[in-house]
Amino acid sequence: MGLFSKIKNAKNFITGGGAEVQVSVPQASLHQPFQVNVAAQVKDGEMKINKVYLKVRAVEKVTVHKVETDNGKRDVHETVETCALQVDVAGAAVLSPDTPGEWAATVQIPQGSLPTFQGRNAKHTWQVCAFLDKAGNDPDSGWTDFQVQ
């Protein structure tokens, strides 16, 4: 292994940049389990992973406009996480550029959760992020919004 390969491997270890991870939710429901799809493509060489997992969250954001304060009127914003889940998708695997990973997981939203909505002063959004658990920083898909009916 050359010097540049070692530097690239060290960078990927620290940043989690050794794989591209994608996540999609074809259709989500409050009242029944739904499927989340995960795909991963390794960029260089092999990557040993311990597991594939998801984080699912719901966030409510509220804005109260023109609140009177000592310094005049201003908008007040509040954000609250209303749900946080972690779901294991798959166990250990070895990925390579020739053998990308594809998995599907079933997610059940807890009873009493709110659907996606956008109001005049408030909105409730659902997001999912897929991770490859490995030594160093875990490659991830980034947070992706999805609709819950």
C-alpha positions in Angstrom: 0.0 0.0 0.0 1.5 3.4 -1.1 1.7 6.5 1.0 -1.3 8.2 -0.8 -3.5 5.1 -0.2 -2.6 5.2 3.5 -3.4 8.9 3.7 -6.8 8.3 1.9 -7.6 5.4 4.3 -6.7 7.6 7.3 -9.0 10.4 6.0 -11.9 8.0 5.4 -11.4 6.5 8.9 -11.7 10.0 10.5 -14.4 11.5 8.2 -16.5 8.4 7.4 -16.0 9.2 3.7 -15.2 5.7 2.5 -18.7 4.9 1.3 -21.7 6.7 -0.2 -24.9 5.8 1.7 -28.4 6.4 0.4 -31.7 6.0 2.2 -35.3 6.1 0.8 -38.8 5.7 2.2 -41.3 4.8 -0.5 -44.4 5.3 1.7 -44.7 5.8 5.4 -47.7 5.4 7.7 -48.5 6.3 11.3 -50.7 3.2 11.8 -48.7 0.4 10.2 -45.1 -0.7 9.7 -43.4 0.6 6.6 -40.2 -0.1 4.6 -37.0 1.9 4.6 -34.4 1.1 1.9 -30.7 1.5 2.4 -28.0 1.3 -0.3 -24.2 1.7 0.2 -21.4 1.9 -2.4 -17.8 1.7 -1.2 -15.5 4.0 -3.0 -12.0 2.3 -2.7 -11.0 -1.1 -1.5 -12.9 -3.2 1.1 -14.8 -1.9 4.0 -15.7 -4.1 7.0 -18.8 -3.0 8.8 -20.3 -4.2 12.1 -23.9 -3.4 11.2 -26.2 -1.1 9.3 -28.6 1.0 11.3 -31.2 3.8 11.0 -32.0 6.8 13.1 -35.5 8.1 12.7 -36.7 11.3 14.2 -39.6 13.7 14.2 -39.2 17.4 14.8 -41.8 20.1 15.5 -40.8 23.7 14.8 -43.0 26.6 16.0 -42.7 30.3 15.3 -44.6 33.0 17.2 -44.5 36.2 15.2 -44.0 39.7 16.6 -43.6 38.9 20.2 -43.2 42.1 22.3 -39.9 42.2 24.1 -37.8 44.8 26.0 -35.9 45.4 22.7 -39.0 45.6 20.5 -40.9 43.0 18.5 -39.3 39.9 17.3 -40.2 36.4 16.1 -39.7 33.6 18.7 -38.7 30.1 17.4 -38.9 26.8 19.3 -37.9 23.3 18.1 -38.8 20.1 19.8 -37.8 16.5 18.9 -41.1 14.6 19.2 -39.8 11.1 18.4 -36.4 9.4 18.2 -35.9 5.8 17.1 -32.9 3.6 16.3 -33.5 0.6 14.1 -30.9 -2.1 13.4 -31.1 -3.1 9.7 -28.4 -5.7 9.1 -25.4 -7.3 10.8 -21.7 -7.5 9.9 -20.6 -7.5 6.3 -17.6 -6.8 4.0 -18.4 -4.3 1.2 -16.3 -3.6 -1.8 -16.7 -1.5 -4.9 -17.8 -4.6 -6.8 -20.4 -5.7 -4.2 -22.5 -2.7 -3.0 -24.8 -3.2 -0.1 -28.6 -3.1 -0.3 -30.9 -3.6 2.7 -34.5 -3.0 3.7 -35.8 -2.4 7.2 -39.2 -2.3 8.7 -40.0 0.7 10.9 -43.0 1.2 13.2 -43.8 4.7 14.4 -44.9 4.8 18.1 -48.6 5.3 18.9 -49.5 8.8 19.5 -47.0 10.3 17.1 -48.0 13.1 14.8 -48.1 13.0 11.0 -46.1 15.3 8.7 -47.8 18.8 8.6 -47.1 22.3 7.6 -49.2 25.0 9.3 -49.0 28.8 9.3 -46.9 28.9 12.5 -45.8 25.3 13.0 -44.6 22.3 11.1 -43.9 18.7 11.9 -41.3 16.9 9.9 -40.0 13.3 9.8 -36.4 12.5 8.9 -34.3 9.3 8.5 -30.5 8.8 8.4 -28.8 5.5 7.6 -25.4 4.6 9.1 -22.7 2.0 8.4 -21.2 1.1 11.8 -17.5 0.5 11.5 -14.2 1.4 13.1 -13.7 5.2 12.9 -16.4 7.6 11.9 -19.5 5.9 10.5 -20.4 6.7 6.9 -24.0 8.0 6.7 -26.7 9.2 4.3 -27.3 12.5 5.9 -30.8 13.4 7.2 -33.5 12.8 4.6 -37.1 14.2 5.0 -40.0 11.8 4.4 -43.8 12.2 4.5 -45.8 10.4 7.2 -49.6 10.1 6.6 
